[in-house]
Amino acid sequence: MDTRFLDDLTPGQTFVTPGFTLTEAEIIDFAWRYDPQPFHLDTNAAANSPYGGLIASGFQSLAICFRLFIQSGILADSSMGSPGIDELRWLAPVRPGDTLHGEIEVLEVRPSKSKPDRGIARLRYQAINQRGEAVLSFIVNHLLRRNPA
C-alpha cells in the first residue's frame, strides 16, 4: 500500500487490516511479561474468574491492533510518532483462538499552525474479532508529515 501523508487523509476514510489469531501460549507469555494477573496467566484461576476462562490482556489486544495497522505501511513514510491515545475502551474479552483485525477511521486532519511540514490526524481504531464484535476501541493522535510534493 502506498504511504499516506497528512494531506492524503480525509475524515471518514477507512482502512481494514489483515487478521491475527492469538494462541493460549502468546496470551500467557505476554501476561508474564507485562500484565501478570491470574485470569491472563493461569487457566484454572481464569476458569474461576468472572471471565470463565483465560483472556488476553487488553494491552496485548491494543498492541496487536496498532501493529496490524502500522505494518500495513499506510503511514510508513509519514509517521513522526504520537502525542497520545484518547478514549481507550476494552469492550469484550479476547480469548485463545480469537482472530482480531483492525478497522481504522480517519476522524480529523489538522495541519500544524506553527510547523507547516506536519500536522495531527486523529484515527479511531477498533479491534474486531472473528464474530464481527468490537473488542477494543481507541483514538490515536498521529503526528504525520505533510506531502512533500
N, C-alpha and C positions, 0 to 999 in steps of 0.2 A: 504494500500500500504506500502511496505517496505521502510524504510528510506534509502535515498541515501546519501553517503558521497562524498567528493570531487573526490576520486578515482573511484567512480561508474559512474561518468558523463562523457560523450564524446560529442564533438562538433557534432551537427546535431541531437542529441537525442531530442525528443519532448514529451510533456505532454499536455493533454487536461483535463480541469476541468469540473465539472458539471455546469449547468446554474443557474442564479439568475435573477428573474424578479423584476424590480423596480416599485413601485407604486407612484402615484402622491403625496401621503402623505409622503412617505420616501424622495422623492426629495425635497419637501418643508421643511421638518424637518431638513434635512442636510443643506440646504441653510440658514435657520435661524441661525443655529449654526456656520457655517464655511464659507459660501460664499454668503452673502446676496445681491445678485444682482437681479433686478426686473424680469429678464427672468428665474430665478430659483425659485422665490418666489410667483409671482402673475400671475395667468392665464390670466387676462385681459391685464396687461402690457406685458406679454410674447407674446400674440396674435399680438400685435403691434410692436414687436421687429423684427429684421432681421431673427429670427428663426421661426416666425409664430406660436409659441406655447411654452409651458413650456418645458424646457430642464434641465437635471441633470447637476450639477456641474461636471466639468472634474475631480476635486479632488475626488468626490464621486465615479466616474467610476474607477479611478485608485485604490482607496481603495478596492473596490469590487473585481476587477480583482486580486489584490495582495492577498486579504483574501482568495479567492477561491483556489488559488494555495497553500498557507500556510496551509489551512485546509485539503488539500489532504494528509498531513502527509509525503510527499516526503522528506522534509528537517527537520522533527521533531527532530531527534537526532543529526543533524549535523550543524544546523544553529547557527552562532555566531554573527548575525547581518549583517549590510551592511555599507560600507563606502560611498555609494551614488547611485543615479539613474542618468542615462545618456539618452539623446535623447528622452525626453518626448514629445510626439505629440498627440494632440487631433485631430482626423481625421474626425469625424462626430458627430452630436448631438445625445444624448441619451434621449429618451422621455419616459413618463409614459407608462408602459406596455411592454417596451423592455426587452428582456431576454438576458443577457450577459453571455458568458462563456470565459474562458481564454485558449489561446494556447501559450505554453511556449516552446522556443527552446534554447538549450544549444549552446552558441556561442564560448565560450573559457573556458578552465580549466587551471589554473596556480597555481601550488604548491608554497608556500612561500619559498624564499631562506633563510630567517632568522629564521623562526619558522616552523620546519618540521611537526608539528602536524596539520597544516591548510593550506588554500590557498583561492584563489578567483575563483569563477565560474561566468562568465558573461552570464546572461539569458535574452533573448528578450521575453517580454510579449506582447501579443496582446489581446485586448478585442474584441470579435466578437459578433455581435447581431444575432437575430433570422433569419435575411435575409442573413447571411453569410458575412456581411460587417464589416470590421475592423473599430472600432470607436476610438481606443486608442492604442498607441504603446509606449513602454519604455524599457530600459535595466537596470536591477538591477545587481549590483556587489555584489554577495552574499559571505560573509566570511563564509567558511564551514570547519568543522573538516575533517581531513583525516580518512580513515577507520582504526580503532584501531587494526584490525586483522592482 
